[in-house]
Amino acid sequence: MISEDAARKSRIVLGVDDQAENIMLLEALLETAGYSFMSASSGPECLSLALRCTPRLILLDVQMPEMDGYETCRRLRAIWLLRQVPIAFLTARKAADDVKVGLAAGGNDFIVKPFDHEKLLARVDYWTKRTVAAA
């Protein structure tokens, strides 16, 4: 594990999506913009990797097998070390109820796919520079 100070200064973004093409797009976009990108394809893998690398931001899909993004977010928020890591849902789901559930689960942002690349990078930049108060 890296220290909280080192995580704040880092540019590690953890992308969580069970679709390989979505992960490849995020990786190309974020690494070109100067971020370090790590990926997970499931909720359990996200939990394990987040504990090892303490990312500066987690981009989390909602619809995944095993454990959906909402449950993954709730579990991330239950881990003291990860409570201040911003979580942005990055999903094709866009109903008002989806946004409400995501924010109630502990998410900080809700970005709908397909997304504009420049707008996504602006939000990633915002969240990686911001300290989120512990819930």
GIZIPE-V668054 format. One record per helix or strand of 3 or more residues. SS is the DSSP state (H for helix, E for strand). FROM is the first residue (numbers start at 1). LEN is the number of residues. If there is no record, write none. Layout:
ss: <SS:SS>
from: <FROM:FROM>
len: <LEN:LEN>
This chain:
ss: <H:E:H:E:H:E:H:H:E:H:E:H>
from: <4:12:20:36:43:57:69:80:86:96:109:117>
len: <6:5:13:5:11:4:9:3:6:9:4:13>
